């Protein structure tokens, strides 16, 4: 499977498209002032403690206070608080935690009012971006993601991704990381670390430690609401998380972004530097690669499926509902069950793609076409799980219920991608009102009379909507035949479905539009 990344730049930010086999699977937007991204670490101030929720609201500079639950304080919150105070008071210069003694872990089921106090300054990390009317969601269990590793301050544990199956490889990675990691830092070994050399892992770990130390140096002079450690740009983080052998090209429209991406890849994977290309075409990048067309066709309420069929996607406040329909496929299979199975398999692939593309979160209910056989229901369930393996968001898929419904839960940490694909009606210009259709035929005949007699145009053609064409040409003695006896000219009528039913155009012999020259009453 080939993978491409396209980065389209604009004045107010950039759009990032992830393509797999030329098909759009993820679309991200990044504004110039894109704050409060997942991974950003801020110096926040406790504004309010709500015992009923066992949570606190933290001021990090957003228009609404951010939410911090007790469970998100993390077991090592006391160590984080102690270290923060020491750095702020300039009593501890070893930002690499060398010589730092950790505090006892906090209770798993304690009360937040016993831990936090109003106006207390704490280090917090964004784990969920502001969505709708809600502010960011925070955690005090800090982590710094890298290419192969995730660095976790104030912890000593080393954990390996469950997706690394080989026990020998898991043991090798545990042994390597335990031998190179500094004290008071925990490490999570990511899936892409499988098979990597000790030098690559050590380089990634050193980069993360440098990032931490630079952030803590800022903490010394930071004010409340200041960002201490910022997550890298969306484009760079996608490259960090997804870059593998299947990556064919990264095409960038803006030169500074091109330099940034190329420099980052040179650091993490020098052999891949050549895949970064600067786009120099005349048309916009997304237009040239057909992305705009894909966006228009994929973000509507109804999405067509290959080989027929379609899905309807409805969004409500509480959940998302997706309905699968067979469309014109019902005549292509030998029986109803085969039709349902084949359409549902195609729909499962498209639905998995839509979840990533729109970044839909919460509860998703899919109404597949009814199937009677239990084995076919099982096939759809396994197919959906397989398709969602490429989804980086945490998700859970349940088997089809007896009503043919599949329930999916999917974590969402960013606002849902919602693109309006409807356009202003060219007939009414968005007003919802057009000229009375019953009058259009009379108006056309009046303008034709002026064109044939006053302007004395010899060969007249009229481009008009197919409905009007049928009206003027139906019958043995049609209205067009009557025109011939009236003007002794044969009027050629051309169907044009792009025209609204209330519009028409007069054309000359070469197809050029003829202007209707009507004198005003004041002349």
CORWOQUI-V526769 format. One record per residue. N is the residue number from 0. SS is DSSP state (a for helix, b for strand, c for the rest). PHI is phi in degrees with one decimal (NA if undefined). D_FIRST is the distance of its C-alpha to the first C-alpha in whole Angstrom. Layout:
n = <N/N>
ss = <SS/SS>
phi = <PHI/PHI>
d_first = <D_FIRST/D_FIRST>
//
This chain:
n = <0/1/2/3/4/5/6/7/8/9/10/11/12/13/14/15/16/17/18/19/20/21/22/23/24/25/26/27/28/29/30/31/32/33/34/35/36/37/38/39/40/41/42/43/44/45/46/47/48/49/50/51/52/53/54/55/56/57/58/59/60/61/62/63/64/65/66/67/68/69/70/71/72/73/74/75/76/77/78/79/80/81/82/83/84/85/86/87/88/89/90/91/92/93/94/95/96/97/98/99/100/101/102/103/104/105/106/107/108/109/110/111/112/113/114/115/116/117/118/119/120/121/122/123/124/125/126/127/128/129/130/131/132/133/134/135/136/137/138/139/140/141/142/143/144/145/146/147/148/149/150/151/152/153/154/155/156/157/158/159/160/161/162/163/164/165/166/167/168/169/170/171/172/173/174/175/176/177/178/179/180/181/182/183/184/185/186/187/188/189/190/191/192/193/194/195/196/197/198/199/200/201/202/203/204/205/206/207/208/209/210/211/212/213/214/215/216/217/218/219/220/221/222/223/224/225/226/227/228/229/230/231/232/233/234/235/236/237/238/239/240/241/242/243/244/245/246/247/248/249/250/251/252/253/254/255/256/257/258/259/260/261/262/263/264/265/266/267/268/269/270/271/272/273/274/275/276/277/278/279/280/281/282/283/284/285/286/287/288/289/290/291/292/293/294/295/296/297/298/299/300/301/302/303/304/305/306/307/308/309/310/311/312/313/314/315/316/317/318/319/320/321/322/323/324/325/326/327/328/329/330/331/332/333/334/335/336/337/338/339/340/341/342/343/344/345/346/347/348/349/350/351/352/353/354/355/356/357/358/359/360/361/362/363/364/365/366/367/368/369/370/371/372/373/374/375/376/377/378/379/380/381/382/383/384/385/386/387/388/389/390/391/392/393/394/395/396/397/398/399/400/401/402/403/404/405/406/407/408/409/410/411/412/413/414/415/416/417/418/419/420/421/422/423/424/425/426/427/428/429/430/431/432/433/434/435/436/437/438/439/440/441/442/443/444/445/446/447/448/449/450/451/452/453/454/455/456/457/458/459/460/461/462/463/464/465/466/467/468/469/470/471/472/473/474/475/476/477/478/479/480/481/482/483/484/485/486/487/488/489/490/491/492/493/494/495/496/497/498/499/500/501/502/503/504/505/506/507/508/509/510/511/512/513/514/515/516/517/518/519/520/521/522>
ss = <c/c/b/b/b/b/b/b/b/b/c/c/b/b/b/b/b/b/b/b/c/c/b/b/b/b/b/b/b/b/b/c/c/c/c/c/c/c/c/c/b/b/b/b/b/b/b/b/b/b/c/c/c/c/b/b/b/b/b/c/c/c/c/c/c/b/b/b/b/a/a/a/c/c/c/c/a/a/a/a/a/a/a/a/a/a/a/a/c/c/c/c/c/c/c/c/c/c/c/c/c/c/c/c/c/c/c/c/c/c/c/a/a/a/c/c/c/c/c/c/b/b/b/b/b/b/b/b/c/c/b/c/c/b/c/c/b/b/b/c/c/c/c/b/b/c/c/c/b/b/b/b/b/c/c/c/c/b/b/b/c/c/c/c/c/c/a/a/a/a/a/a/a/a/a/a/a/a/a/a/c/c/c/c/b/b/b/b/b/c/a/a/a/c/c/c/c/a/a/a/a/a/a/a/a/a/a/a/a/a/a/a/a/a/a/a/a/a/a/a/a/c/c/c/c/c/b/b/b/c/c/c/c/a/a/a/a/a/a/a/a/a/c/c/c/c/b/b/b/b/b/b/c/c/a/a/a/a/a/a/a/a/a/a/a/a/a/a/c/a/a/a/a/a/a/b/b/b/c/c/c/c/c/c/a/a/a/a/c/c/a/a/a/a/a/a/a/a/c/c/c/b/b/b/c/c/c/c/c/b/b/b/b/b/b/c/c/c/b/b/b/b/b/b/b/c/a/a/a/a/a/c/c/c/c/a/a/a/a/a/a/a/a/a/a/a/a/a/a/a/a/a/a/a/a/a/a/a/c/c/c/b/b/b/b/b/b/c/c/c/c/c/c/a/a/a/a/a/a/a/a/a/a/a/a/a/a/a/a/a/c/c/c/c/b/b/b/c/c/c/c/c/c/c/b/b/b/b/b/b/c/c/c/c/c/c/c/c/c/c/c/c/c/c/c/c/c/c/c/c/c/c/c/c/c/c/a/a/a/a/a/a/a/a/a/a/a/a/a/a/a/a/a/a/c/c/c/c/c/c/b/b/b/b/c/a/a/a/a/a/a/a/a/c/c/c/c/c/a/a/a/a/a/a/a/a/a/c/c/c/c/b/b/b/b/c/c/c/c/c/c/c/c/b/b/b/b/c/c/c/c/c/b/c/c/c/c/c/c/c/c/c/c>
phi = <NA/-84.5/-127.8/-130.9/-123.0/-116.6/-120.4/-100.1/-99.7/-142.7/-62.3/-96.8/142.7/-144.5/-118.1/-123.6/-113.7/-103.9/-114.7/-123.1/52.7/70.0/-102.2/-69.3/-119.7/-142.7/-135.4/-125.7/-119.1/-135.3/-79.3/-64.9/-108.7/-73.6/-98.1/57.7/-81.0/-57.9/106.6/-65.4/-114.0/-120.8/-93.1/-104.9/-123.8/-70.2/-100.2/-154.6/-113.6/-113.0/-63.5/-61.6/-95.6/52.8/-146.7/-132.8/-107.6/-115.5/-88.1/-119.4/104.7/-80.6/-61.1/-119.0/-63.6/-81.2/-103.4/-132.1/-88.8/-55.3/-63.3/-93.6/-68.8/84.1/-63.4/-100.1/-62.2/-62.6/-66.3/-62.2/-63.4/-61.1/-64.2/-59.3/-62.9/-64.8/-68.6/-62.9/-90.1/58.8/-102.7/-148.3/-96.4/-84.7/-67.7/-83.0/66.9/-68.4/85.3/-83.2/-104.6/-70.8/-86.3/-60.5/-70.6/-81.8/-63.7/-71.2/-121.5/-81.7/-109.8/-67.9/-67.8/-84.9/-108.1/-110.4/-134.8/-60.6/72.1/-71.1/-95.3/-139.4/-84.7/-134.4/-122.2/-73.6/-112.4/-149.1/-72.5/-57.6/-131.0/57.5/-94.2/-96.3/-79.7/-65.2/-103.8/-119.1/-143.0/-103.4/-89.5/-71.2/-152.3/-120.4/-80.2/-122.9/-66.5/-112.4/-129.9/-122.1/-92.0/-122.2/-63.5/66.3/-134.5/-117.6/-82.1/-122.2/-122.9/-111.4/-53.9/-65.8/-75.2/-84.7/-83.8/-66.2/-67.4/-64.1/-68.6/-63.4/-65.0/-60.6/-65.9/-61.7/-64.9/-64.8/-67.7/-62.5/-82.2/-115.5/-77.4/-76.7/-68.3/69.0/-127.0/-95.4/-139.0/-107.5/-90.7/-79.3/-59.2/-69.4/-75.0/-58.7/83.0/-79.5/-77.7/-64.0/-66.6/-66.8/-67.2/-65.4/-62.4/-64.8/-63.6/-65.1/-62.7/-68.1/-64.6/-62.3/-60.7/-63.5/-65.2/-64.9/-66.2/-69.0/-65.7/-68.6/-59.6/-55.3/-110.6/-70.2/-103.1/-57.1/83.2/-73.4/-82.6/-92.2/-131.5/-103.7/-66.5/-65.5/-59.8/-57.0/-62.7/-66.1/-67.9/-65.5/-62.4/-58.7/-82.1/-114.0/-58.1/-152.9/-64.6/-78.0/-70.6/-93.7/-157.8/-125.2/-106.8/-121.0/-89.9/-107.9/-66.4/-65.3/-66.3/-58.4/-64.1/-64.7/-65.0/-63.9/-64.8/-66.8/-66.9/-61.4/-78.5/-94.7/-154.6/-54.9/-68.1/-98.9/-60.0/-69.6/-79.2/-82.5/-127.2/-95.6/-79.6/-123.4/-68.3/-75.2/-75.9/-62.3/-55.9/-64.9/-69.3/-64.2/-92.4/75.3/-74.0/-58.6/-65.3/-63.7/-60.9/-62.1/-85.6/-101.6/-103.7/-78.3/-67.7/-109.3/-121.0/-75.0/-104.3/-59.9/66.4/99.0/86.4/-160.9/-120.9/-113.0/-112.6/-114.9/-109.5/-122.1/-64.5/-94.6/-158.5/-113.6/-119.8/-122.7/-111.4/-100.7/-127.1/-80.8/60.5/-91.0/-78.2/-59.9/-95.0/-97.0/-113.7/-72.9/-147.6/-64.2/-63.3/-64.7/-60.8/-62.9/-62.4/-64.4/-66.1/-64.4/-65.4/-65.5/-65.5/-59.2/-64.3/-69.0/-65.7/-59.7/-66.2/-65.1/-60.8/-71.6/-64.2/-90.2/52.2/-74.0/-128.8/84.1/-97.9/-118.9/-111.1/-110.6/-98.4/-74.6/-64.5/-58.2/-129.0/-90.2/-81.5/-63.9/-66.3/-69.6/-63.5/-65.8/-60.3/-65.5/-60.8/-66.7/-64.0/-64.5/-61.8/-65.8/-65.5/-83.8/-62.6/-83.1/-79.4/-78.8/-78.2/-66.1/-151.5/-134.8/-118.9/-103.8/-61.5/-62.8/-79.0/-68.0/-90.9/80.9/-99.8/-112.2/-106.6/-129.0/-112.2/-140.6/-72.1/-126.0/-114.2/-131.5/-58.8/-63.9/-76.5/-132.8/-114.5/-77.2/-101.3/-84.6/-117.5/-64.2/-62.7/-69.5/-80.7/-113.6/55.4/84.5/-80.8/83.2/-131.5/-128.3/-59.1/-54.7/-63.5/-68.0/-92.9/-65.8/-64.9/-63.4/-66.4/-61.4/-65.9/-66.0/-68.0/-63.3/-60.8/-65.0/-65.4/-82.2/-103.0/-78.6/-82.0/53.9/-76.0/-75.0/-108.8/-111.7/-121.2/-128.3/-90.2/-153.8/-64.1/-53.8/-62.5/-66.5/-57.7/-64.2/-63.1/-84.7/-114.0/-75.7/99.2/-65.3/-102.4/-76.0/-65.6/-68.5/-62.5/-61.4/-61.6/-60.4/-70.8/-81.4/-108.8/56.0/-136.2/-89.6/-90.8/-85.1/-106.6/-116.2/-68.2/-141.2/-71.6/-74.7/-84.7/-63.7/-64.7/-98.1/-121.4/-154.8/-136.1/-90.5/-125.8/-87.9/-61.4/-90.4/93.2/-80.1/-70.6/-99.4/-79.6/-83.0/-98.0/-106.6/-74.3/-77.7/-67.9/-83.3/-77.6>
d_first = <0/4/7/10/13/16/20/23/26/29/33/33/29/26/23/19/16/13/10/7/6/10/11/13/13/15/18/21/24/26/30/32/34/32/34/33/30/28/29/32/35/39/42/43/47/48/49/50/50/50/51/50/46/47/45/46/45/44/44/42/42/41/43/43/43/40/40/40/41/43/40/38/41/39/41/42/43/47/45/43/47/49/46/46/50/50/48/50/53/52/53/50/49/46/43/41/43/45/48/47/48/46/48/48/46/46/47/44/46/48/50/48/52/53/50/50/52/53/52/50/48/45/41/39/35/33/31/31/31/34/33/35/39/38/38/36/35/36/36/38/36/35/31/29/26/24/21/22/25/27/31/33/37/40/38/38/35/32/30/26/23/23/20/21/22/24/27/28/25/27/30/29/28/31/33/31/31/35/36/35/35/38/41/41/37/34/31/28/25/21/19/17/20/20/21/22/25/28/29/25/26/30/29/27/30/32/30/31/34/35/34/36/39/39/38/41/43/43/44/47/48/46/47/47/43/42/38/39/35/32/29/27/25/23/20/21/21/17/16/18/17/13/13/11/10/6/9/10/13/15/18/21/24/27/28/29/26/24/27/26/22/23/25/24/21/23/25/22/20/22/19/17/20/19/16/18/20/23/23/26/26/29/27/26/22/21/23/22/18/19/18/22/22/19/21/24/23/21/24/26/28/27/23/23/20/19/21/24/25/25/25/28/27/30/31/34/36/35/32/29/30/27/28/26/28/28/29/30/28/31/32/29/29/32/33/33/31/28/28/28/25/23/23/23/19/18/20/19/15/16/19/16/15/18/19/17/18/21/22/24/26/29/29/27/29/27/29/27/29/32/31/34/32/32/29/27/27/26/23/22/23/20/18/18/18/15/13/15/14/12/15/17/20/22/23/25/24/27/28/29/33/35/35/31/30/28/28/26/27/24/25/26/27/27/28/26/25/27/27/30/29/32/34/38/40/41/44/46/44/43/47/46/49/50/53/54/53/56/57/55/56/60/58/56/60/62/59/59/63/63/61/63/66/66/64/64/61/61/58/56/52/51/47/47/45/45/47/50/50/50/53/55/54/55/58/61/62/60/60/58/61/64/62/63/67/67/66/66/62/59/57/53/51/47/44/42/40/39/42/44/46/49/48/49/49/52/51/53/53/50/48/49/50/53/55/57/61/63/66/66/69/71/71>
//
